[in-house]
Amino acid sequence: ATGYSYRRIFGKYLNEDVREVLIEEPYVRDHYQICNVVMLCELAVSSCRNLKYIQLLTVKDEKNNDEQGRAFETLKKNLQEHAIKFVVEYSEHMHDRQVILSNGYVVKIGRGLNYFKPSPTRYQLGAFDHHFRQCRETNVDVFYCPENNKS
């Protein structure tokens, strides 16, 4: 299936009430996985005018620790230019994948942020706009948790 970009999944929950985003995603090791986090951050920054804080909880990549660390440091500096603090915390024992928004919404995706299939070529629709990208089968559950609402 196509048409399931982050904008479609998260868009209606990302608004001016969101001040903080917590991304719990164990698999942010490979280039495309880091790009998925950047894409979600782009959407959050463009949609949430009061956003001040993004936290990523993930597993440290023991093989490519330098590359992972450099990528997160680059993103941190870039988000600072938009007055947004970016914090990465590492956990060895995480499996669940979810995005928790400070307006009370929790988005759980079975495959986490990495539900897109690779683009067959670099020169076709879906190479950059993931609305056109084929998706892997997964479940998406959205919950409203009033106790998470900090707005």
N, CA, C and O atoms as a GROMACS GRO file, in nm:
protein
  604
    1ALA      N    1   0.084  -0.119   0.000
    1ALA     CA    2   0.000   0.000   0.000
    1ALA      C    3   0.088   0.125   0.000
    1ALA      O    4   0.201   0.123   0.048
    2THR      N    5   0.034   0.231  -0.053
    2THR     CA    6   0.101   0.361  -0.049
    2THR      C    7   0.006   0.462   0.017
    2THR      O    8  -0.108   0.429   0.047
    3GLY      N    9   0.055   0.582   0.039
    3GLY     CA   10  -0.029   0.687   0.095
    3GLY      C   11  -0.022   0.698   0.246
    3GLY      O   12  -0.105   0.767   0.306
    4TYR      N   13   0.074   0.631   0.308
    4TYR     CA   14   0.084   0.632   0.454
    4TYR      C   15   0.211   0.703   0.502
    4TYR      O   16   0.290   0.647   0.577
    5SER      N   17   0.227   0.825   0.457
    5SER     CA   18   0.342   0.905   0.501
    5SER      C   19   0.326   0.940   0.648
    5SER      O   20   0.220   0.918   0.707
    6TYR      N   21   0.431   0.994   0.708
    6TYR     CA   22   0.422   1.038   0.846
    6TYR      C   23   0.316   1.147   0.860
    6TYR      O   24   0.248   1.155   0.963
    7ARG      N   25   0.300   1.230   0.758
    7ARG     CA   26   0.198   1.335   0.765
    7ARG      C   27   0.059   1.272   0.782
    7ARG      O   28  -0.023   1.323   0.858
    8ARG      N   29   0.033   1.163   0.711
    8ARG     CA   30  -0.098   1.099   0.723
    8ARG      C   31  -0.115   1.032   0.860
    8ARG      O   32  -0.223   1.038   0.919
    9ILE      N   33  -0.010   0.968   0.910
    9ILE     CA   34  -0.019   0.896   1.036
    9ILE      C   35  -0.023   0.993   1.155
    9ILE      O   36  -0.106   0.979   1.244
   10PHE      N   37   0.068   1.090   1.156
   10PHE     CA   38   0.086   1.178   1.272
   10PHE      C   39   0.021   1.315   1.257
   10PHE      O   40  -0.002   1.384   1.356
   11GLY      N   41  -0.007   1.356   1.134
   11GLY     CA   42  -0.042   1.494   1.103
   11GLY      C   43  -0.150   1.556   1.189
   11GLY      O   44  -0.133   1.668   1.238
   12LYS      N   45  -0.260   1.486   1.209
   12LYS     CA   46  -0.370   1.550   1.283
   12LYS      C   47  -0.344   1.561   1.432
   12LYS      O   48  -0.419   1.628   1.503
   13TYR      N   49  -0.240   1.496   1.482
   13TYR     CA   50  -0.207   1.501   1.624
   13TYR      C   51  -0.095   1.601   1.653
   13TYR      O   52  -0.074   1.640   1.768
   14LEU      N   53  -0.026   1.643   1.549
   14LEU     CA   54   0.084   1.739   1.564
   14LEU      C   55   0.028   1.880   1.543
   14LEU      O   56  -0.006   1.917   1.430
   15ASN      N   57   0.017   1.957   1.651
   15ASN     CA   58  -0.042   2.090   1.642
   15ASN      C   59   0.023   2.183   1.745
   15ASN      O   60   0.122   2.147   1.808
   16GLU      N   61  -0.035   2.302   1.761
   16GLU     CA   62   0.024   2.402   1.850
   16GLU      C   63   0.022   2.361   1.997
   16GLU      O   64   0.092   2.422   2.079
   17ASP      N   65  -0.055   2.258   2.032
   17ASP     CA   66  -0.057   2.211   2.171
   17ASP      C   67   0.062   2.122   2.205
   17ASP      O   68   0.088   2.096   2.323
   18VAL      N   69   0.136   2.078   2.106
   18VAL     CA   70   0.250   1.989   2.129
   18VAL      C   71   0.374   2.073   2.160
   18VAL      O   72   0.420   2.152   2.078
   19ARG      N   73   0.426   2.053   2.280
   19ARG     CA   74   0.549   2.121   2.322
   19ARG      C   75   0.666   2.022   2.331
   19ARG      O   76   0.782   2.060   2.320
   20GLU      N   77   0.632   1.894   2.352
   20GLU     CA   78   0.734   1.790   2.367
   20GLU      C   79   0.694   1.666   2.287
   20GLU      O   80   0.576   1.632   2.277
   21VAL      N   81   0.795   1.600   2.232
   21VAL     CA   82   0.775   1.475   2.159
   21VAL      C   83   0.875   1.374   2.214
   21VAL      O   84   0.994   1.402   2.223
   22LEU      N   85   0.825   1.256   2.251
   22LEU     CA   86   0.912   1.146   2.293
   22LEU      C   87   0.901   1.036   2.189
   22LEU      O   88   0.793   0.981   2.167
   23ILE      N   89   1.013   1.004   2.125
   23ILE     CA   90   1.018   0.899   2.023
   23ILE      C   91   1.086   0.778   2.087
   23ILE      O   92   1.204   0.785   2.122
   24GLU      N   93   1.014   0.669   2.100
   24GLU     CA   94   1.072   0.544   2.150
   24GLU      C   95   1.085   0.450   2.032
   24GLU      O   96   0.987   0.392   1.986
   25GLU      N   97   1.207   0.436   1.983
   25GLU     CA   98   1.234   0.360   1.860
   25GLU      C   99   1.368   0.288   1.878
   25GLU      O  100   1.473   0.350   1.869
   26PRO      N  101   1.365   0.156   1.903
   26PRO     CA  102   1.490   0.085   1.928
   26PRO      C  103   1.584   0.079   1.808
   26PRO      O  104   1.706   0.070   1.825
   27TYR      N  105   1.530   0.085   1.687
   27TYR     CA  106   1.613   0.063   1.569
   27TYR      C  107   1.638   0.194   1.495
   27TYR      O  108   1.567   0.228   1.401
   28VAL      N  109   1.741   0.266   1.541
   28VAL     CA  110   1.786   0.388   1.473
   28VAL      C  111   1.937   0.374   1.455
   28VAL      O  112   2.016   0.443   1.519
   29ARG      N  113   1.974   0.282   1.368
   29ARG     CA  114   2.115   0.250   1.348
   29ARG      C  115   2.159   0.280   1.205
   29ARG      O  116   2.258   0.349   1.183
   30ASP      N  117   2.084   0.228   1.110
   30ASP     CA  118   2.120   0.243   0.969
   30ASP      C  119   2.082   0.381   0.918
   30ASP      O  120   1.999   0.450   0.978
   31HIS      N  121   2.142   0.420   0.808
   31HIS     CA  122   2.119   0.552   0.749
   31HIS      C  123   1.970   0.579   0.729
   31HIS      O  124   1.921   0.686   0.767
   32TYR      N  125   1.898   0.485   0.670
   32TYR     CA  126   1.756   0.509   0.641
   32TYR      C  127   1.674   0.523   0.770
   32TYR      O  128   1.575   0.596   0.772
   33GLN      N  129   1.716   0.455   0.877
   33GLN     CA  130   1.645   0.466   1.004
   33GLN      C  131   1.667   0.603   1.068
   33GLN      O  132   1.575   0.662   1.124
   34ILE      N  133   1.789   0.653   1.057
   34ILE     CA  134   1.818   0.788   1.105
   34ILE      C  135   1.740   0.890   1.022
   34ILE      O  136   1.686   0.986   1.077
   35CYS      N  137   1.734   0.869   0.892
   35CYS     CA  138   1.656   0.959   0.805
   35CYS      C  139   1.509   0.960   0.844
   35CYS      O  140   1.444   1.064   0.838
   36ASN      N  141   1.455   0.846   0.885
   36ASN     CA  142   1.315   0.841   0.929
   36ASN      C  143   1.293   0.929   1.052
   36ASN      O  144   1.191   0.997   1.062
   37VAL      N  145   1.387   0.927   1.146
   37VAL     CA  146   1.376   1.014   1.264
   37VAL      C  147   1.382   1.160   1.221
   37VAL      O  148   1.306   1.243   1.270
   38VAL      N  149   1.474   1.192   1.130
   38VAL     CA  150   1.484   1.330   1.080
   38VAL      C  151   1.353   1.372   1.014
   38VAL      O  152   1.307   1.484   1.034
   39MET      N  153   1.293   1.283   0.934
   39MET     CA  154   1.166   1.316   0.868
   39MET      C  155   1.056   1.344   0.970
   39MET      O  156   0.978   1.437   0.952
   40LEU      N  157   1.050   1.265   1.075
   40LEU     CA  158   0.949   1.290   1.178
   40LEU      C  159   0.976   1.422   1.249
   40LEU      O  160   0.883   1.497   1.279
   41CYS      N  161   1.102   1.452   1.275
   41CYS     CA  162   1.138   1.581   1.336
   41CYS      C  163   1.099   1.696   1.245
   41CYS      O  164   1.047   1.798   1.292
   42GLU      N  165   1.123   1.684   1.115
   42GLU     CA  166   1.084   1.788   1.020
   42GLU      C  167   0.934   1.814   1.028
   42GLU      O  168   0.890   1.929   1.033
   43LEU      N  169   0.856   1.707   1.029
   43LEU     CA  170   0.711   1.721   1.035
   43LEU      C  171   0.669   1.787   1.167
   43LEU      O  172   0.583   1.874   1.168
   44ALA      N  173   0.730   1.746   1.277
   44ALA     CA  174   0.696   1.803   1.407
   44ALA      C  175   0.731   1.951   1.413
   44ALA      O  176   0.651   2.032   1.461
   45VAL      N  177   0.849   1.988   1.365
   45VAL     CA  178   0.891   2.128   1.369
   45VAL      C  179   0.800   2.214   1.282
   45VAL      O  180   0.765   2.326   1.320
   46SER      N  181   0.761   2.163   1.166
   46SER     CA  182   0.676   2.242   1.076
   46SER      C  183   0.531   2.248   1.122
   46SER      O  184   0.458   2.339   1.084
   47SER      N  185   0.487   2.153   1.204
   47SER     CA  186   0.346   2.145   1.245
   47SER      C  187   0.320   2.197   1.386
   47SER      O  188   0.208   2.237   1.418
   48CYS      N  189   0.422   2.198   1.470
   48CYS     CA  190   0.404   2.230   1.613
   48CYS      C  191   0.480   2.358   1.646
   48CYS      O  192   0.597   2.354   1.683
   49ARG      N  193   0.413   2.471   1.633
   49ARG     CA  194   0.483   2.599   1.649
   49ARG      C  195   0.532   2.624   1.791
   49ARG      O  196   0.617   2.711   1.811
   50ASN      N  197   0.481   2.550   1.889
   50ASN     CA  198   0.526   2.567   2.027
   50ASN      C  199   0.620   2.455   2.073
   50ASN      O  200   0.646   2.441   2.192
   51LEU      N  201   0.669   2.377   1.979
   51LEU     CA  202   0.757   2.265   2.012
   51LEU      C  203   0.888   2.316   2.071
   51LEU      O  204   0.952   2.405   2.015
   52LYS      N  205   0.928   2.258   2.185
   52LYS     CA  206   1.051   2.300   2.253
   52LYS      C  207   1.146   2.184   2.281
   52LYS      O  208   1.264   2.207   2.310
   53TYR      N  209   1.097   2.060   2.272
   53TYR     CA  210   1.177   1.948   2.321
   53TYR      C  211   1.141   1.821   2.245
   53TYR      O  212   1.024   1.786   2.231
   54ILE      N  213   1.244   1.752   2.195
   54ILE     CA  214   1.228   1.620   2.134
   54ILE      C  215   1.326   1.526   2.202
   54ILE      O  216   1.445   1.556   2.213
   55GLN      N  217   1.275   1.413   2.248
   55GLN     CA  218   1.362   1.312   2.309
   55GLN      C  219   1.350   1.184   2.228
   55GLN      O  220   1.241   1.141   2.192
   56LEU      N  221   1.465   1.124   2.200
   56LEU     CA  222   1.471   0.996   2.132
   56LEU      C  223   1.526   0.893   2.230
   56LEU      O  224   1.635   0.910   2.284
   57LEU      N  225   1.449   0.788   2.252
   57LEU     CA  226   1.494   0.675   2.333
   57LEU      C  227   1.520   0.560   2.237
   57LEU      O  228   1.428   0.515   2.167
   58THR      N  229   1.644   0.512   2.232
   58THR     CA  230   1.681   0.410   2.135
   58THR      C  231   1.790   0.319   2.192
   58THR      O  232   1.832   0.336   2.307
   59VAL      N  233   1.834   0.225   2.112
   59VAL     CA  234   1.942   0.134   2.149
   59VAL      C  235   2.070   0.182   2.083
   59VAL      O  236   2.071   0.216   1.965
   60LYS      N  237   2.178   0.185   2.160
   60LYS     CA  238   2.308   0.229   2.107
   60LYS      C  239   2.358   0.126   2.006
   60LYS      O  240   2.353   0.005   2.030
   61ASP      N  241   2.407   0.175   1.894
   61ASP     CA  242   2.464   0.088   1.791
   61ASP      C  243   2.610   0.063   1.825
   61ASP      O  244   2.694   0.152   1.809
   62GLU      N  245   2.639  -0.055   1.872
   62GLU     CA  246   2.776  -0.087   1.914
   62GLU      C  247   2.872  -0.097   1.796
   62GLU      O  248   2.992  -0.074   1.812
   63LYS      N  249   2.820  -0.130   1.676
   63LYS     CA  250   2.906  -0.145   1.559
   63LYS      C  251   2.939  -0.011   1.494
   63LYS      O  252   3.053   0.014   1.456
   64ASN      N  253   2.839   0.075   1.481
   64ASN     CA  254   2.857   0.205   1.414
   64ASN      C  255   2.828   0.319   1.510
   64ASN      O  256   2.761   0.416   1.475
   65ASN      N  257   2.878   0.306   1.631
   65ASN     CA  258   2.850   0.404   1.735
   65ASN      C  259   2.891   0.544   1.693
   65ASN      O  260   2.819   0.640   1.723
   66ASP      N  261   3.006   0.558   1.625
   66ASP     CA  262   3.053   0.690   1.584
   66ASP      C  263   2.957   0.755   1.486
   66ASP      O  264   2.922   0.872   1.501
   67GLU      N  265   2.913   0.678   1.386
   67GLU     CA  266   2.822   0.733   1.285
   67GLU      C  267   2.689   0.772   1.349
   67GLU      O  268   2.635   0.879   1.321
   68GLN      N  269   2.636   0.685   1.434
   68GLN     CA  270   2.510   0.713   1.502
   68GLN      C  271   2.523   0.839   1.587
   68GLN      O  272   2.438   0.927   1.583
   69GLY      N  273   2.630   0.847   1.664
   69GLY     CA  274   2.653   0.963   1.751
   69GLY      C  275   2.668   1.092   1.673
   69GLY      O  276   2.614   1.195   1.712
   70ARG      N  277   2.742   1.087   1.561
   70ARG     CA  278   2.759   1.206   1.477
   70ARG      C  279   2.626   1.252   1.419
   70ARG      O  280   2.597   1.372   1.416
   71ALA      N  281   2.546   1.157   1.374
   71ALA     CA  282   2.416   1.191   1.317
   71ALA      C  283   2.328   1.260   1.421
   71ALA      O  284   2.266   1.362   1.392
   72PHE      N  285   2.323   1.206   1.542
   72PHE     CA  286   2.240   1.265   1.647
   72PHE      C  287   2.292   1.402   1.688
   72PHE      O  288   2.214   1.493   1.717
   73GLU      N  289   2.424   1.418   1.691
   73GLU     CA  290   2.482   1.548   1.727
   73GLU      C  291   2.450   1.653   1.621
   73GLU      O  292   2.421   1.768   1.654
   74THR      N  293   2.455   1.614   1.495
   74THR     CA  294   2.420   1.706   1.386
   74THR      C  295   2.274   1.748   1.397
   74THR      O  296   2.242   1.866   1.384
   75LEU      N  297   2.186   1.652   1.422
   75LEU     CA  298   2.044   1.683   1.436
   75LEU      C  299   2.021   1.772   1.558
   75LEU      O  300   1.940   1.864   1.553
   76LYS      N  301   2.092   1.745   1.666
   76LYS     CA  302   2.078   1.826   1.788
   76LYS      C  303   2.114   1.972   1.759
   76LYS      O  304   2.040   2.062   1.798
   77LYS      N  305   2.226   1.994   1.692
   77LYS     CA  306   2.269   2.131   1.660
   77LYS      C  307   2.168   2.198   1.567
   77LYS      O  308   2.138   2.316   1.584
   78ASN      N  309   2.118   2.124   1.471
   78ASN     CA  310   2.022   2.180   1.377
   78ASN      C  311   1.892   2.219   1.447
   78ASN      O  312   1.836   2.325   1.421
   79LEU      N  313   1.844   2.134   1.536
   79LEU     CA  314   1.720   2.165   1.609
   79LEU      C  315   1.740   2.283   1.704
   79LEU      O  316   1.645   2.358   1.729
   80GLN      N  317   1.861   2.300   1.756
   80GLN     CA  318   1.889   2.416   1.842
   80GLN      C  319   1.867   2.546   1.766
   80GLN      O  320   1.825   2.646   1.824
   81GLU      N  321   1.896   2.546   1.636
   81GLU     CA  322   1.874   2.665   1.553
   81GLU      C  323   1.727   2.702   1.546
   81GLU      O  324   1.692   2.814   1.510
   82HIS      N  325   1.640   2.607   1.580
   82HIS     CA  326   1.495   2.630   1.582
   82HIS      C  327   1.443   2.638   1.725
   82HIS      O  328   1.323   2.628   1.750
   83ALA      N  329   1.535   2.659   1.820
   83ALA     CA  330   1.502   2.672   1.963
   83ALA      C  331   1.436   2.546   2.018
   83ALA      O  332   1.347   2.553   2.104
   84ILE      N  333   1.480   2.430   1.969
   84ILE     CA  334   1.427   2.302   2.015
   84ILE      C  335   1.543   2.220   2.072
   84ILE      O  336   1.646   2.202   2.007
   85LYS      N  337   1.524   2.171   2.192
   85LYS     CA  338   1.624   2.086   2.256
   85LYS      C  339   1.601   1.942   2.212
   85LYS      O  340   1.489   1.892   2.216
   86PHE      N  341   1.709   1.876   2.171
   86PHE     CA  342   1.704   1.736   2.127
   86PHE      C  343   1.792   1.654   2.220
   86PHE      O  344   1.911   1.683   2.235
   87VAL      N  345   1.734   1.553   2.282
   87VAL     CA  346   1.806   1.469   2.377
   87VAL      C  347   1.792   1.324   2.333
   87VAL      O  348   1.683   1.278   2.299
   88VAL      N  349   1.904   1.252   2.333
   88VAL     CA  350   1.903   1.109   2.302
   88VAL      C  351   1.937   1.033   2.429
   88VAL      O  352   2.036   1.063   2.497
   89GLU      N  353   1.855   0.935   2.460
   89GLU     CA  354   1.884   0.845   2.572
   89GLU      C  355   1.891   0.704   2.517
   89GLU      O  356   1.816   0.667   2.426
   90TYR      N  357   1.982   0.626   2.573
   90TYR     CA  358   2.000   0.489   2.527
   90TYR      C  359   1.948   0.390   2.631
   90TYR      O  360   1.963   0.410   2.751
   91SER      N  361   1.887   0.285   2.581
   91SER     CA  362   1.838   0.177   2.666
   91SER      C  363   1.872   0.046   2.597
   91SER      O  364   1.855   0.034   2.476
   92GLU      N  365   1.919  -0.050   2.672
   92GLU     CA  366   1.954  -0.179   2.613
   92GLU      C  367   1.836  -0.273   2.604
   92GLU      O  368   1.839  -0.370   2.528
   93HIS      N  369   1.732  -0.245   2.679
   93HIS     CA  370   1.624  -0.343   2.693
   93HIS      C  371   1.490  -0.291   2.643
   93HIS      O  372   1.387  -0.316   2.706
   94MET      N  373   1.491  -0.220   2.534
   94MET     CA  374   1.363  -0.170   2.484
   94MET      C  375   1.321  -0.247   2.360
   94MET      O  376   1.404  -0.293   2.283
   95HIS      N  377   1.193  -0.260   2.344
   95HIS     CA  378   1.139  -0.326   2.225
   95HIS      C  379   1.022  -0.246   2.168
   95HIS      O  380   1.008  -0.234   2.046
   96ASP      N  381   0.938  -0.193   2.255
   96ASP     CA  382   0.820  -0.120   2.209
   96ASP      C  383   0.858   0.004   2.130
   96ASP      O  384   0.962   0.066   2.154
   97ARG      N  385   0.772   0.036   2.035
   97ARG     CA  386   0.793   0.152   1.951
   97ARG      C  387   0.670   0.240   1.963
   97ARG      O  388   0.558   0.195   1.941
   98GLN      N  389   0.692   0.365   2.000
   98GLN     CA  390   0.580   0.457   2.010
   98GLN      C  391   0.630   0.600   2.007
   98GLN      O  392   0.747   0.627   2.033
   99VAL      N  393   0.539   0.690   1.975
   99VAL     CA  394   0.566   0.833   1.980
   99VAL      C  395   0.464   0.893   2.075
   99VAL      O  396   0.343   0.880   2.054
  100ILE      N  397   0.513   0.958   2.180
  100ILE     CA  398   0.427   1.017   2.282
  100ILE      C  399   0.432   1.169   2.266
  100ILE      O  400   0.540   1.229   2.268
  101LEU      N  401   0.316   1.229   2.249
  101LEU     CA  402   0.306   1.374   2.230
  101LEU      C  403   0.254   1.438   2.358
  101LEU      O  404   0.171   1.380   2.428
  102SER      N  405   0.302   1.557   2.388
  102SER     CA  406   0.263   1.623   2.513
  102SER      C  407   0.119   1.673   2.512
  102SER      O  408   0.071   1.724   2.613
  103ASN      N  409   0.048   1.661   2.400
  103ASN     CA  410  -0.094   1.696   2.397
  103ASN      C  411  -0.182   1.576   2.436
  103ASN      O  412  -0.305   1.584   2.429
  104GLY      N  413  -0.118   1.466   2.477
  104GLY     CA  414  -0.191   1.350   2.528
  104GLY      C  415  -0.201   1.233   2.432
  104GLY      O  416  -0.245   1.126   2.472
  105TYR      N  417  -0.162   1.251   2.307
  105TYR     CA  418  -0.174   1.142   2.210
  105TYR      C  419  -0.050   1.054   2.211
  105TYR      O  420   0.063   1.101   2.226
  106VAL      N  421  -0.075   0.924   2.195
  106VAL     CA  422   0.031   0.824   2.184
  106VAL      C  423   0.005   0.747   2.055
  106VAL      O  424  -0.104   0.693   2.035
  107VAL      N  425   0.106   0.743   1.967
  107VAL     CA  426   0.095   0.671   1.841
  107VAL      C  427   0.188   0.552   1.847
  107VAL      O  428   0.310   0.567   1.860
  108LYS      N  429   0.130   0.431   1.838
  108LYS     CA  430   0.208   0.307   1.841
  108LYS      C  431   0.200   0.244   1.702
  108LYS      O  432   0.092   0.219   1.650
  109ILE      N  433   0.317   0.220   1.644
  109ILE     CA  434   0.325   0.156   1.513
  109ILE      C  435   0.403   0.027   1.532
  109ILE      O  436   0.515   0.028   1.583
  110GLY      N  437   0.343  -0.085   1.492
  110GLY     CA  438   0.406  -0.215   1.513
  110GLY      C  439   0.550  -0.221   1.466
  110GLY      O  440   0.635  -0.278   1.535
  111ARG      N  441   0.579  -0.163   1.351
  111ARG     CA  442   0.714  -0.163   1.296
  111ARG      C  443   0.791  -0.037   1.332
  111ARG      O  444   0.901  -0.015   1.282
  112GLY      N  445   0.736   0.046   1.418
  112GLY     CA  446   0.802   0.172   1.450
  112GLY      C  447   0.802   0.264   1.329
  112GLY      O  448   0.715   0.256   1.243
  113LEU      N  449   0.901   0.351   1.324
  113LEU     CA  450   0.909   0.447   1.214
  113LEU      C  451   0.956   0.382   1.084
  113LEU      O  452   0.949   0.445   0.978
  114ASN      N  453   1.002   0.258   1.092
  114ASN     CA  454   1.066   0.194   0.976
  114ASN      C  455   0.971   0.102   0.901
  114ASN      O  456   1.002  -0.016   0.880
  115TYR      N  457   0.856   0.154   0.862
  115TYR     CA  458   0.758   0.072   0.791
  115TYR      C  459   0.759   0.093   0.640
  115TYR      O  460   0.679   0.032   0.569
  116PHE      N  461   0.847   0.177   0.591
  116PHE     CA  462   0.855   0.199   0.446
  116PHE      C  463   0.944   0.095   0.380
  116PHE      O  464   1.048   0.057   0.435
  117LYS      N  465   0.903   0.049   0.263
  117LYS     CA  466   0.990  -0.037   0.183
  117LYS      C  467   1.093   0.051   0.114
  117LYS      O  468   1.068   0.169   0.089
  118PRO      N  469   1.209  -0.005   0.081
  118PRO     CA  470   1.309   0.074   0.010
  118PRO      C  471   1.256   0.116  -0.128
  118PRO      O  472   1.180   0.043  -0.191
  119SER      N  473   1.297   0.233  -0.171
  119SER     CA  474   1.261   0.279  -0.305
  119SER      C  475   1.344   0.199  -0.406
  119SER      O  476   1.466   0.191  -0.393
  120PRO      N  477   1.280   0.140  -0.508
  120PRO     CA  478   1.354   0.059  -0.604
  120PRO      C  479   1.462   0.137  -0.678
  120PRO      O  480   1.567   0.082  -0.712
  121THR      N  481   1.436   0.265  -0.704
  121THR     CA  482   1.538   0.350  -0.768
  121THR      C  483   1.536   0.486  -0.699
  121THR      O  484   1.443   0.519  -0.626
  122ARG      N  485   1.640   0.563  -0.724
  122ARG     CA  486   1.648   0.696  -0.665
  122ARG      C  487   1.567   0.798  -0.744
  122ARG      O  488   1.549   0.912  -0.699
  123TYR      N  489   1.518   0.759  -0.861
  123TYR     CA  490   1.456   0.856  -0.952
  123TYR      C  491   1.312   0.820  -0.980
  123TYR      O  492   1.273   0.806  -1.096
  124GLN      N  493   1.232   0.805  -0.878
  124GLN     CA  494   1.090   0.778  -0.896
  124GLN      C  495   1.014   0.837  -0.779
  124GLN      O  496   1.071   0.870  -0.676
  125LEU      N  497   0.882   0.850  -0.797
  125LEU     CA  498   0.798   0.901  -0.689
  125LEU      C  499   0.814   0.811  -0.567
  125LEU      O  500   0.811   0.688  -0.578
  126GLY      N  501   0.830   0.872  -0.454
  126GLY     CA  502   0.853   0.797  -0.332
  126GLY      C  503   0.998   0.799  -0.288
  126GLY      O  504   1.030   0.764  -0.175
  127ALA      N  505   1.087   0.839  -0.378
  127ALA     CA  506   1.228   0.848  -0.340
  127ALA      C  507   1.246   0.951  -0.228
  127ALA      O  508   1.330   0.933  -0.140
  128PHE      N  509   1.167   1.059  -0.232
  128PHE     CA  510   1.177   1.164  -0.130
  128PHE      C  511   1.045   1.185  -0.057
  128PHE      O  512   1.044   1.203   0.065
  129ASP      N  513   0.935   1.184  -0.128
  129ASP     CA  514   0.803   1.203  -0.066
  129ASP      C  515   0.746   1.065  -0.035
  129ASP      O  516   0.704   0.992  -0.124
  130HIS      N  517   0.746   1.031   0.093
  130HIS     CA  518   0.707   0.896   0.134
  130HIS      C  519   0.558   0.868   0.121
  130HIS      O  520   0.514   0.756   0.146
  131HIS      N  521   0.480   0.968   0.082
  131HIS     CA  522   0.338   0.944   0.050
  131HIS      C  523   0.328   0.842  -0.065
  131HIS      O  524   0.233   0.765  -0.072
  132PHE      N  525   0.427   0.843  -0.153
  132PHE     CA  526   0.428   0.754  -0.270
  132PHE      C  527   0.503   0.624  -0.245
  132PHE      O  528   0.504   0.537  -0.332
  133ARG      N  529   0.564   0.608  -0.129
  133ARG     CA  530   0.647   0.492  -0.100
  133ARG      C  531   0.561   0.373  -0.059
  133ARG      O  532   0.465   0.389   0.016
  134GLN      N  533   0.596   0.255  -0.108
  134GLN     CA  534   0.531   0.132  -0.064
  134GLN      C  535   0.561   0.109   0.085
  134GLN      O  536   0.671   0.138   0.132
  135CYS      N  537   0.462   0.058   0.156
  135CYS     CA  538   0.476   0.034   0.301
  135CYS      C  539   0.470  -0.115   0.331
  135CYS      O  540   0.406  -0.192   0.260
  136ARG      N  541   0.538  -0.152   0.437
  136ARG     CA  542   0.527  -0.287   0.490
  136ARG      C  543   0.399  -0.294   0.574
  136ARG      O  544   0.354  -0.194   0.629
  137GLU      N  545   0.343  -0.413   0.582
  137GLU     CA  546   0.221  -0.430   0.661
  137GLU      C  547   0.252  -0.410   0.809
  137GLU      O  548   0.350  -0.465   0.861
  138THR      N  549   0.170  -0.332   0.875
  138THR     CA  550   0.187  -0.307   1.018
  138THR      C  551   0.057  -0.252   1.076
  138THR      O  552  -0.033  -0.213   1.002
  139ASN      N  553   0.048  -0.250   1.206
  139ASN     CA  554  -0.066  -0.191   1.275
  139ASN      C  555  -0.028  -0.054   1.328
  139ASN      O  556   0.085  -0.032   1.371
  140VAL      N  557  -0.124   0.038   1.324
  140VAL     CA  558  -0.107   0.170   1.384
  140VAL      C  559  -0.220   0.188   1.485
  140VAL      O  560  -0.338   0.180   1.449
  141ASP      N  561  -0.184   0.213   1.609
  141ASP     CA  562  -0.283   0.239   1.715
  141ASP      C  563  -0.257   0.377   1.771
  141ASP      O  564  -0.144   0.413   1.801
  142VAL      N  565  -0.364   0.454   1.786
  142VAL     CA  566  -0.354   0.588   1.843
  142VAL      C  567  -0.442   0.592   1.967
  142VAL      O  568  -0.558   0.553   1.965
  143PHE      N  569  -0.383   0.640   2.075
  143PHE     CA  570  -0.453   0.649   2.203
  143PHE      C  571  -0.449   0.793   2.250
  143PHE      O  572  -0.353   0.865   2.225
  144TYR      N  573  -0.552   0.834   2.320
  144TYR     CA  574  -0.549   0.962   2.390
  144TYR      C  575  -0.538   0.931   2.539
  144TYR      O  576  -0.625   0.865   2.595
  145CYS      N  577  -0.432   0.979   2.601
  145CYS     CA  578  -0.408   0.955   2.743
  145CYS      C  579  -0.407   1.090   2.814
  145CYS      O  580  -0.307   1.162   2.808
  146PRO      N  581  -0.517   1.126   2.879
  146PRO     CA  582  -0.524   1.257   2.944
  146PRO      C  583  -0.408   1.284   3.041
  146PRO      O  584  -0.366   1.398   3.057
  147GLU      N  585  -0.357   1.179   3.104
  147GLU     CA  586  -0.247   1.199   3.199
  147GLU      C  587  -0.118   1.244   3.130
  147GLU      O  588  -0.029   1.297   3.196
  148ASN      N  589  -0.108   1.223   2.998
  148ASN     CA  590   0.009   1.269   2.922
  148ASN      C  591  -0.008   1.412   2.872
  148ASN      O  592   0.088   1.471   2.823
  149ASN      N  593  -0.128   1.467   2.885
  149ASN     CA  594  -0.155   1.600   2.830
  149ASN      C  595  -0.092   1.706   2.920
  149ASN      O  596  -0.136   1.729   3.033
  150LYS      N  597   0.012   1.772   2.866
  150LYS     CA  598   0.083   1.876   2.940
  150LYS      C  599   0.052   2.014   2.884
  150LYS      O  600   0.114   2.112   2.924
  151SER      N  601  -0.044   2.023   2.791
  151SER     CA  602  -0.070   2.153   2.728
  151SER      C  603  -0.168   2.235   2.809
  151SER      O  604  -0.202   2.347   2.770
   0.00000   0.00000   0.00000
